[in-house]
Each structure stands twice: as structure tokens, then as C-alpha cells.
Amino acid sequence: MQKAAIYNRWFFRLGGGEKHAFAFAEALRDLGYHTELLTHLWFDKKEAEKKLHVNLSGIDLKIIPNLLDSQLSSYTKEYDIFINNSYLDFIQNRSKKGILSVLFPSPLRTSFITKMKRSVIIPFLRRLFIFPLSISGVHQGNILGPKVQIVFNESFIKEVHLKLSFQLLAFSVLDKIQFLSGEKKIQPQDRFVDVRKNIVTFVFNNLHEARDKGLIILLPHSPYAENIQLQNLTIPGLRNSLYGIFSKIFRSWELRLHGGINNISIPIISSYQHIVVNSEYTKHWVKKYWGVDSEVLYPPIDLVPKSIIKKNWIVNVGRFFRSGHSKKQYEMVNFFRELYDGGKKEWELHFIGTTEEGATHKEYFEKVKTAAQGYPIYFHNNSDYQELGKIVSESKIYWHATGYGEDEETNPEMMEHFGQTTVEAMKAGCVPIVYAKGGQLEIVDKKVGFVWNTKEELIAYTKKIMEDRELLMKMSCESQKKAASYNIETFRNKLQEIIN
């Protein structure tokens, strides 16, 4: 049997980009390939299936060392097909047939300052600081899943303090929690229990394989092991303290320290037999940045409406994070407040989405929640596929504001590259009202919804839908018709054409 692999650094996040990567895996498995998911952090396949409504049966998860992109090339050799679907990770392909799935390209030509940041400053900071490189298996609210993996930026960590908060503290459960350093079971050097606050601090010494496999926490099956919260993780010493100070002052650098070094070159691009993109918008920028042609392969959207009863709800789906490709929830809260204060008091705004790891992003989420106080604005922060489908199906309007306030020519990556959540909402019969930039213009036309450029336009279009039931019904039906074309069968057939 031929072998295929899909690489994505961010599988553990279980977001829209990861669902796109899973679609490649499902299609290759159904086409008869032995398929593997390549990544650096463990994630729960069952949780992925539940949250994203995917079927990963018969697909293997393979954890590989978290190396630089240039060092990961050797892992592609053993496959007949290798698909790189990781955002801004550019690995030279050495498989028989490589497919580079581009969510959005990085420019080939960059300024001297940008090159210095990528090639000199970021590697220097990674050597200077000690910090957790990534954490998987932790849910919204810092609640631990059955298996948690904490990977550090160095291979050997002398000391780590792990503070956990228990809803119900039972010493019988404490003794059954397992810890691993790499493949080896370890015991904490010390354990401090605060019975008044139900907080336990574990102290670990001499963690080996901390960069590759890190510290693994395995919880027992017990009611007392539910809702355990990760309160704090510290690495005593100056280097971790410096990291804490740096991350607070230079917040936009947080993701850069945790991701890959996204250097792209013509030899890397040329090592792939096919370049596929998620939209005509991305195709345009691939041509402009790289000077090469690509093929549009729209992601499949499989959301099935869960309700035919619509409520006076506006909905938005997207992760909460401050930097980069922000979804602009804070701006949408202010837009809704103006609508509500203007008389639309029978309507509600619902946000569906998790919060990105890191203090900067949690602060942003709290800022949005604070702005929403006193208004019928609701947050669904850890929704699975069923809850997402129910909320979206019961909503009448879908808002999308990614790219608002940004310069498309200067920062095209800030726009919505495709609009997966927009299509999901359309499949559920929502009328989309989306920012008029990026890939959204390929999805939303005047039959199905509205595109807006200013706050005033957004509010005017929203009021129009709110006040015209006949128009709402007509656009809702047209949205469902158009969204039906984005399906797994079309995706699989197009992928097979590309492979053949």
C-alpha cells in the first residue's frame, strides 16, 4: 500500500486550518493510501473528531521532533505523497510527489530588518530564554485533558514547578496521576498541597527530552480528575524571568518565538510537484510573491443544520487572539452595541471560538468580554461540532470582520484568506454580512448576502436584513444553495485529479 502524510505544526489547536488538513487525510485514506498525520505535539484524535466532525479512523498520528523547517525535510522521504498544510512552515519536499497546500504565502523578498528578525534575532532569543514552547491537551479555561504534553525550547530542563488547581481534591487521585519525561515515567521531586485552596504544586528536576517530548501528564479515570486547571508553570531562574518580561513588553513576538522560522525560497517551492491554494485571493498573492501558478482547491465544508427554528441572533465563529490574523471580535462588540442602543434590543450576538494560548490573547478575550458587559452578547468558548451547528443554525445573520482596519496591499495576510466559517454559516441558512476584502468576495455575492467596507455599511445592511423578513428568507435559501457546492466529494475528486 502506498503511503501518504499530511504535515501540520498546529494540529493540537483543532481550528479551521487543522480541519482543512484533516480533510486531506480523509481524502487520501479514502483513495486507498496508508495515511499519517505528522506533527510535533500529541493531540486526542477522539477530541478532534468530536470538535471538528471529522473521521480519523485508519489514519495514524506520528509525532516527530520539533526541528527547524530545514531539518524536517528528511521526514518526507519515506512517503509516496507528502502534503505540507502547515501555515508558514516551508519544508523542502523529498517524497515522490509533494503537494504544498498554501493557506497564505510569505514573500520571497523581504526587508533586511525582516531577514534579521527571522534568521538572527528570533534564534538568538530562543537560545537566551527558557520557556514552554507549546502545550497540548489543555482545553478552554486551562482545563487539563486526559493527556497533556508540555514541550520546552531546550532539550534539558533542570527544574520545573507545575501548579494545578483541583475542583475536588482527593489524595487517591493525586497518587494516580502519571508523569513522563520522554518515554520514562518519573516522580515529582516534591509535592506541596494547599488543602484550603485545593492547589497542588509539583516540582520536577532534570527533565530529559524536554524539547522533543517534554513533560507528559496522564490523568486517571476518576470524577476527581475532572476540571483540573493548570494554574501556573514556572522554570526557576533568570532566563525564564527574562522571557516573562519580554513577552509582556513585546506581545506581538509571542507567536514568533513559538512557531517555525518561515524562510521560503525558490528551491523549496520547486521541490513540490503541485501548489494548491484555498482561494483565488491566495492564488493571486502566490503569483505576486512567488511568480508561480497554483491550483485552487476549496476546503470542503460539511456543517449540517441542526435546527430549522431561527432566532434573532447574529453569530460569529473564530478564535480569540490579538496579533496577526485577528478576527476583530472587539470591533464587532462595539458595532453591536451601537445597533442595540439604536433600538434593536430584541437581538443577540453570539461568539463561538476558543482563546489562543498565551497571556496576550487571554487579555484580549477579557477585553472583549468587558466591552460586552450589559448587552445580550454571549460567548461559547469550548463548543464541539454539535453545539456549533446548533447555535449557527438558530442564527439569522453571520458577521465577519477579519481584515477591518488593515491595509490590504501592505498586509494582505490580515484579510480572510478564504472564509470557511462563512460557508459553514451559509450552509446553516445564515445571511452573511462580511468585510469586503480577501477570499470573502468569492463566497458572498449580492444574491446571498452583503459585503461592507465601513461600520456604517455594516450596520445599515444588518438593519435591512433585520427589518425585511422576505429578503432574509430569500437570501437564506440562496446561501444554502451556493454553500452546497463546497463539499467533500468535490474536494476528493479534485485532489485525485491533481495526484493523477
N, C-alpha and C positions, 0 to 999 in steps of 0.2 A: 504493500500500500504506500502511495506517495505521501510525503509529509509536508505540512504547511504550518506556518507560525505567524501570529499577529503580535507585534511588539507595541506596548503602550506603558510608559513610565507611570501613568496616573490611574491605572485600573482601580486601585484601592479607594479612589474618590467616588466611584459609581455615579458619575454625572452623565450629561448628554454626549460628550465626546467619547466616553467609555462605552456607552450603549452603541454608538456608531462602530466602535472596534469590535464589540461582541457580534454585531450584525455580519461583519466579515467572517468571523469564526463560525457562526451558524451556517452561513452560505457555503463555506469551504467544506465543513463537515458533511452537509447535505449533498455536496458534489462528490463525496467519496474520499476525501483526504483525511489522514490522521492529523488532527489539528491541535496545536498547542498555543497557549497564551503565555507570552514572555513578558515578565515584569520583574521588579526588584522587591516588592513587598507583598506579603501574603494578604489575600482578602477572602472572604467567605463566599463561595460560589452560590450557596443557597440564598444568602442575603442578596446577592446581585440578581438572582432570578426573581426574587420576590419584589425587590425595589424597582427593577427596570423591566420586568416582564420579558425576560429572555430565557432561552432554553440552552443551557450549557452542558447537557448530558453528552457524554462521549468526547468532551473537549477537556484536555489536560491543562493544568496550571504548572508552569515551570518557573521557578524563582532563580534569577541569575544575579551575579554580583552587580552592585550599583557603581559601575565604572563610568568613565568619560565616554562620550559617543564614539570617539576614535578608537577606543579599546573594545567596544562591543561588537565590532564587525565580525570577529571570529565566530560569534554565536549564530550567525546567519548561514554558515557554510553547509550545515547538515540538512537544509530544507530544499525541497523542490520549489516551493513558493514561500517567499518571505514578504509580509506586508508590514510596513512601518506606518503606524497610525498614531504616533505619539507627537503631541503638539510641540513644535520647535525642537525636536530631537532628530538630528540628522546623522544616521549611521550608514556607513558605506556598505552596500549590499554585496554579498559573496555567494548568495544562493543561485540556483539555476534560473529562477525567474523572480525578479524583485518588483514589487509594486509600492511606490511611495504615495501614500494617501495624505494629501496636504489639506489640513484644516485652514491654514493660512501661512503664506511664505514669509521667510525672513530675507531682507535684502542681501544680495551678494556684495554690493558695495556699501560699506559703512564708513562713518567718520573715524578719524584717528582716535577720538575720545572713546567711541563705542568699542573699537577694537581693543583699546587698552583696558576697558572695563571687563570685557569678556575674557581676554587672554591673560591679563596680568592681575588686575585688582581683585576680581572675584576669586580666582585660585589662591591669591595671597590671603584674602580674608578667611577662606575655608581652612587654610593652614594655621592662621592666627587664632581663630576661635575654636572652642569645643561646644557643640550643640547637638540636639536631636535633629537629624537630617529629615526624618519623616516618621509618622506614626500611623499605623493602620489598625483597623479593628475597633476604633473608638467611634461611637455614634454621637448624634447631636446631644449637646449638653454634657459632653465629655464622659458619657456612659460607656463602660467597658463592654465589649462583646465577648464571646466565649474564647477567642484567641486574639491577643493584642501583640503587635510587633513594633518595637521601638528601635530604629536604626540610627546610628550616630555617624558623624562625619569623620571619625577616626577608628582605626581597627582595634585599638586597645584603650579602654577607659578605666582609670584607676578607681574611681568611686562615683556612685550614683545614689541619690536619695529619691525614692518614689513614694509620694503621699497619696493615699486612697481614702475616699470617704464612703462609708457604708450606710445604707438605709437601715439595715438590720445587722448589727454586729454579733457574730457568733464565732467563738474560737474554734469550733469544729470545722467551720468553713475556712478560716484563716490557715489552718494546718493543711488543708487540701489544695490550696492554690499552688500551682506548679510554676516554677521559673526555669527558663533555659537560657544559657549563653551559647549561641550557636546550636549544636546538636546535644550539648551536655546539660543535664539537669544540675541546677545549682541551688544553694540555700542562701537566704539573706545573711549577711554578716551580723546584722542587728535588726530588731523589730521593736518599734515604740508604739504603744497603744494608748490613745486618749479615749477612755471609755465614756467621758462626758459628752464628747463631740462625735463619737463613732468614727474617728480618724486614726488610720494606721500608717506609720512611716516605715518603709523597708529600706535598708541600707545594703548596697551591693558593692563588693570590692573586686577589682581585677576582671573586668568583663572582656573576654576574648571574642574575636569575630564580630566586634561591635559595629563595624561598617557594613559587613556583608549580611549578617543575620541578626545582629543586635541582641536586645533583651526581649524574650518572648514570655508572655504571661498567659497561662492556661487556667481558666476558671472552672470549678467543678459544677456539676448539675445539681443545683440546690436553689430553693427560693431565697435563701440568704445571700446567694451570689448574684442576685439581680439588682440592677440600678446602682452598681458600684461606680463611683465617679472618680475620674483622675483629677485630683486637686492640684498637684504640682509635681514637677520633675526638675530636679536641680543636679548640677555637677559641680561640687565644691571647687573653688579655685578662681584665679584671676581671669583665665581665658573665657570661662562661661559668663562671668560677670561682665566682661567687656562686650560679649555678644549681646547680653540683655540690654546694655546701654545703647549699643549701636543699633539694634533692631527698633528701639523706641524712637531714636532720633532720625534714622534713615529708613522710614517704614516701607518705602517703595522698593527697597532692596531685598526684602524678606524672601520673596519668591525666587529671586535670582540666586540666592545662597542655597536654596533647596532643590533647584532644578538642574538640568544639564547645561553644558556650555554649547549654545546653539550656533556654532560656526558652520556655515554652509559653503560649499564650493562646487565648481563645475564637475570635478571628478566624482564627488559624492552623488550629484544629480544624475550623472551619466551612468552610474553603476546600476541604476534601476531601468528595467525594460519598459515600465509604464509609470506615468504620473497621473493619478486620479485626484479630482478635487470635488468639493461638496457643493459648489455653485458656480454659476457664470461669473459672479463677483470675484471669487477666489481665482478662477481661471484667468481673469483679466490681470490680476496682480502677479500671478505666477509668470505670465508672459512679460509683464513690465519689469519685474525684479530679476527674473532668471533668463528671459529671452527664449523660452521653450514652450511648446504646445502641451496641453494636458487634456484629459477627458473628464467630462462632468459625470459623476456618479452620485446622484442624490441619495442621502441616507433614507432607509426605509422607516416609515412611521406606522406603528401598529396599535395606537391607542383606540380602544373600543369604548364608545359612550356607555356610561353606567346608569344614566338617568335620562328620561325624556321630559322631566319637570324642570323648567328653567326658573331661576330666581333672579332678583335684581342684584346680581353680583358682577363685579369686574374682577378678573383674575390675572395674575402674572406668575410665571414659573421661571426660577433661576436662582443660582447660588448667591449668597451674600458675600461680597468681597469688595475691598476698597480700590485696589490698584488694578492696572491692566484693563481687561475686558469687562469692566463693571456693568452691571445690569441696571444701574440707576434707580434702585428702589427708593432712595431718599427723595429724589425728584418726583417720583410718582406719588409718594405720600403727600407732598405739597400740592400737586395737581389735584388730587382727590379732595384735599381739604378745601380748596377753592370751589370745587364742584358742590361739595356738601354745604358749605357756608352760603352758596348761591341758591340753595333751595332743594337740592337733590338728596334729601335726608332719608329717603326710603332705600337708598343704595348702599352696598357694602363693597369693600376692597379686600381681596384675599391674596396673600403672598404664599407661594409654595416653593420651598428651597432650603437646603442646609446652609450652614455657615462655614466658610473656609477656615482651616486650622490656622492659628496664629493670632496674637493679641490685636494686631491692626484690624483684622477682619471682624473679630468679635466686638471691637469698639464700634466699628461701622454698623454692625447689626443692632447694637444697643442704641446708637444714634437714631437709626430708622424707627425703632420701637418707641423711643422717647418722643419723636416727632408725631407719631401716630396716636399718642395718648389722647383720650377724649373723643375719638372718632371711631366709627364702625369699621376698623381695619384689623384684619386677623392674620396671624402668622402660623403656617403649618410647616414646621421645621424638620420633621423626620418622616415625611409621608412615604408610604410604599406606593406601588403602582395602582393598587385598588383605590386608595384614598385620593391619589392624584386624579385618577379617572373620574371619581365621583364628584370632586369639587369642580373640576373643569367642565364636566357635563352639566352641572347645575348652574353654571355661569352663563351670562348672556354676551359679555364683552371680554375680549382679551386685549390687554395693554402690553406694549413692548416699547422700551425707551433706550435700549443699548445704542451707544453712539451719540446720544443727545449731548450737545455742548462741546463735541470734539470736532477737530478739523479732519475731514476725510482724506484730503490729499497729503497732509502731513503725517497723520496717524491712521491709515486705513484699517489697521488691525483692531482699532477700537470699535469699529462697526460690527453689526451682526453678520457673520460670515455666511450663514445660511438661514437659520430660523427654525430649528427643529421643534421648539416648543410652540411656535406659531402654528405649524402644521398640525401638531397634536390638538391644539385648541380648536382649529378649524374642523378637524375630524369629529370633535365633540359638539359641533354646531355653534361655536362662539364666533362673533363677528370681530375680526382682528382690526385693531387701530394701532398702527406700528410706525416707528420712526422711519422716515423716507430715505434711508441710506442702506448700503450693503446688500446682502442677499435677500432682504425682505421684499425688495421691489420685484423679484422673480416670483414671489409667492402671492403677494397681495395686489390684486387689481381692483378696478372700480366696481366689479361685479360682486366681489366677496367682502370688501371692507374699505378702509381708508388708510392712507399714508399721510403723515404730518411732519412739518418742519419746525413749527413753533408751538409753545404752550397754548396759545390762543386757538390754534387749529385743532390741537388735540381735544381741548375742552369743547369746542364747537361741534366737532364730529361726534364726540361722546354724547352730547346733549341730543343731537339729531337722532341717534340710534335709541336713546332712552325714551324719546317722545314720539317716535314713529314705529308703532308695532308692526305695521305691514312691511316696512323697509327692513326691520330687524328679522322678520321671518324669511323674507326673500333672500337676504344676504347670508343668513344662517344656512339655508338649503344650498346655496351656491358654494359656500365654504366647504361643506361636506363633500360636494361633488368634486371640487378641484383637489381637495386633500386626498381623495381616494386613490389618485394616481401614484402617490408616494407609498409603495407597498413592497413587501419583502420579495414577492415573486419578480417584480420588475428589477429590483436590486440584484437578485441572484442571477437572473438571465443576463443582465448587462455585465456582471462580473465574470460570468462564464465566457462571454464573447471576448472580453479583454484577455482572459487567461489563454484562450484558444488562438 
